[in-house]
Amino acid sequence: GAPASGKGTQCRMIVEKYGLVHISTGDLLRAEVSSGTDIGKKAKEYMDNGMLVPDQVVTDMVVSRLSQPDVRERGWLLDGYPRSYAQAQSLESMKIRPDIFILLEVPDDNLIDRCVGRRLDPVTGKIYHVKNFPPENEEISARLTTRSDDTFEKVKSRLETYKQNSEAVIPTYSDLLNQVLVYF
């Protein structure tokens, strides 16, 4: 699904029910950025401009995570990957194929509102929304931050990029596709 379509929320519920390892490319990238690694610095430039991080960088991170023992033992749920035809083909060429492909569809206006109103608690990692899911108290409210890529312009750019790329990825997994329409 697109940015702010609810992937993380749905993934948490699926992981809890089936015991899979949740692999979020967004989380992997943000960890690299916050660690100040070379990959993180390069990724931040792209992310700050509402652009996708180059396929090879993301693929290398995902494949590395997929090879770790906990993932091999419990299975995996990829969140936000593959996002391009090249990424999907990289997985296919390595014989890495999901059992199911879930696509969350949310109207653009809802996605923009979710992103622009989204706030992150840097202490707990919990995500809030200024209107739909405000923090429990003033202490939390005072420390909330906004992601650098959650501005109106950057969200619009990310949505356009998402649409172009998803149209190229979906045919690779059309035999596994489960589409979920979300209108909130």
C-alpha positions in Angstrom: 0.0 0.0 0.0 0.9 3.7 -0.3 2.6 5.7 2.4 0.2 5.9 5.5 -2.2 3.3 4.1 -2.0 1.4 7.4 0.6 -1.2 6.4 2.4 -1.0 9.8 -0.9 -1.5 11.7 -2.0 -4.4 9.6 1.5 -6.0 9.7 1.5 -5.8 13.5 -1.8 -7.7 13.7 -0.7 -10.3 11.1 2.7 -10.8 12.9 1.0 -11.3 16.2 -1.5 -13.8 14.8 1.0 -15.9 12.8 4.3 -15.3 14.6 6.1 -14.0 11.5 9.0 -11.6 11.5 7.9 -8.1 10.4 10.5 -6.6 8.0 9.7 -3.0 7.2 11.9 -1.3 4.7 11.0 2.0 6.2 12.2 0.8 9.6 15.4 -0.6 8.1 16.1 2.7 6.3 15.2 4.9 9.3 17.6 2.8 11.5 20.4 3.4 9.0 19.6 7.1 8.9 19.5 7.4 12.7 22.8 5.4 13.0 24.4 7.8 10.6 25.8 5.1 8.4 26.9 5.8 4.8 23.8 4.0 3.5 21.7 6.1 6.0 23.2 9.4 4.8 22.6 8.5 1.2 19.1 7.3 2.0 18.2 10.5 3.9 18.9 12.6 0.9 16.4 10.7 -1.2 13.8 10.4 1.6 14.0 14.1 2.4 13.1 14.9 -1.2 10.2 12.4 -1.3 12.0 10.1 -3.6 12.6 6.3 -3.3 16.0 5.1 -2.1 17.8 3.3 -5.0 16.6 -0.3 -5.5 20.0 -1.9 -4.9 20.5 -0.2 -1.5 17.0 -1.4 -0.3 17.4 -4.9 -1.8 20.7 -5.4 -0.1 19.2 -4.5 3.2 16.1 -6.7 2.7 18.1 -9.7 1.5 20.5 -9.4 4.4 17.5 -9.4 6.9 15.8 -12.3 5.1 18.9 -14.4 5.7 19.0 -14.0 9.4 18.1 -17.0 11.6 14.9 -15.7 13.2 13.5 -15.0 9.8 14.5 -18.3 8.4 12.9 -20.1 11.4 9.6 -18.1 11.7 8.9 -16.8 8.2 8.6 -13.2 7.2 6.2 -10.4 6.3 7.7 -7.7 4.1 6.3 -4.3 4.6 7.0 -1.7 1.8 8.9 -4.0 -0.4 9.1 -4.6 -3.3 8.2 -1.1 -4.4 9.6 -1.2 -7.9 9.7 -3.7 -10.8 13.5 -4.0 -10.3 13.1 -4.9 -6.7 10.4 -7.5 -7.5 12.6 -9.0 -10.2 15.6 -9.1 -7.8 13.5 -11.2 -5.4 12.3 -13.4 -8.2 15.9 -14.0 -9.5 16.9 -15.1 -6.0 13.9 -17.5 -5.8 12.4 -15.4 -2.9 8.6 -15.4 -3.4 5.9 -14.6 -0.9 3.0 -17.0 -0.3 0.5 -14.1 -0.5 0.7 -10.4 -1.7 -1.6 -8.0 0.2 -2.4 -4.6 -1.4 -4.0 -1.9 0.8 -5.9 0.7 -1.3 -6.8 4.1 0.4 -8.1 7.3 -1.3 -5.3 9.9 -1.8 -7.0 12.6 0.3 -7.1 10.2 3.3 -3.4 9.3 2.7 -2.4 13.0 2.6 -4.3 13.8 5.7 -2.8 10.9 7.6 0.8 11.8 6.6 0.5 15.6 7.2 -1.1 15.0 10.6 1.2 12.1 11.7 3.5 12.7 14.7 6.2 10.4 16.2 7.0 10.0 19.8 10.8 9.8 19.8 10.8 8.1 23.3 8.4 5.2 22.6 8.4 5.1 18.8 4.6 5.3 18.9 2.9 7.1 16.1 0.1 9.6 16.7 -2.2 11.8 14.6 -3.1 15.3 15.5 -6.8 14.8 14.8 -7.5 11.0 14.6 -5.2 9.7 17.3 -3.9 12.4 19.6 -1.4 11.7 22.4 -2.8 10.8 25.9 -1.3 13.8 27.7 0.6 17.1 27.3 3.9 15.6 28.2 3.8 13.3 25.2 2.3 16.0 23.0 5.3 18.3 23.8 7.9 15.8 22.6 6.2 14.7 19.4 8.1 15.2 16.2 7.1 15.4 12.5 9.0 13.3 10.0 10.9 15.4 7.5 9.1 13.7 4.6 5.5 14.3 5.9 4.9 17.7 4.3 2.1 18.1 1.8 4.5 18.5 -1.2 6.6 15.5 -0.3 3.6 13.3 0.4 2.1 14.2 -3.0 5.4 13.4 -4.6 5.7 10.0 -2.7 2.1 9.1 -3.8 2.9 9.8 -7.4 6.1 7.7 -7.2 4.2 4.9 -5.4 1.5 4.8 -8.1 4.0 4.6 -10.9 6.0 1.9 -9.2 3.0 -0.2 -7.9 1.6 -0.5 -11.4 4.9 -2.1 -12.4 5.1 -4.5 -9.3 1.6 -5.8 -9.1 1.7 -7.9 -12.3 4.7 -9.9 -10.8 2.4 -11.1 -8.0 -1.0 -11.0 -9.6 -1.4 -14.7 -8.9 -1.0 -14.0 -5.2 -2.8 -10.7 -4.9 -5.3 -10.0 -2.2 -6.6 -6.4 -2.5 -8.1 -4.6 0.6 -10.0 -1.4 0.1 -9.7 1.0 3.1 -11.9 4.1 3.4 -11.0 5.7 6.8 
